[in-house]
């Protein structure tokens, strides 16, 4: 009694063509990617900026808000590290959004837009009390946009699960 014969690999024409095509086209894809990047860089660098915008961009770059990240895997790794390091804050923020959205639903006489406005104001008041910039500037706009998007998501999920009664 000998060892069983090794299984033969099933040959597939499609598999063979796919492997050959990807092997041959990968270098072309890399070249086209680099060419596209060069064209994009040339285009964006050729647009003249006013001296005020150039000065503002220089300040933003010095502050470290803009960083050139050419390695996508590094960006992904840093993003995941940030999420892991801040998971409790993210969960607390999510709970705040869902609680405010659920609280706003108590007002059955109000329409959806009014309920969302109530939830948004409730969340922004809590965030402002905690020291987040919610009124003015770029950060205030980003916070307001994130809150609005999260409230929309919460409403969608609550409606999907049938948690809200609609008149």
C-alpha positions, 0 to 999 in steps of 0.5 A: 500500500503506497501513498495516494497519488497527488491530485492533479491540478484542474486545468482551466482555459479561463484561469490560464488566460487570466493569469497570463493577462494579469502577468503581462498587463501588470507592468502596463498598469503600473506605467499607466498609473504613474503617467496618470499621477504625473498628468494629475500633478502637472494639472494641479500644479499649473493652476495659479493660486492667489498669494493669500491661498498660497500663504494659507496653504503654507500655514496648513502644511506647517501645522501638519494638517496636510501630509503627503501620503504616497503609501496607501498601506501606511495610510490604512494602517495609521487609520486603523491604529487611530480607530483602535486607539479611539474606539471608546470615544467613537462608541460614545459618540455613536451612542450619543447620536443614537440616543439623541435620535431616539430622544427626538422621536418622542415628539410625534407631532413634529415632522422628520426634519424637525426631529432631526434638527432637535437631535442635531442641536442636542448632540451639538450642545453635548459636544460643545459642553465637552469642548468640541468646536461646533460653531464656526470654522472648518472644524465646526463645519466638519463636526456638523457634517459628521453629526448630520450624517450620523443622525441620517444613518441612525434614522435609517437604521431605526426605520429599517428595524421598525423602531419608530412609529410613523403617523 
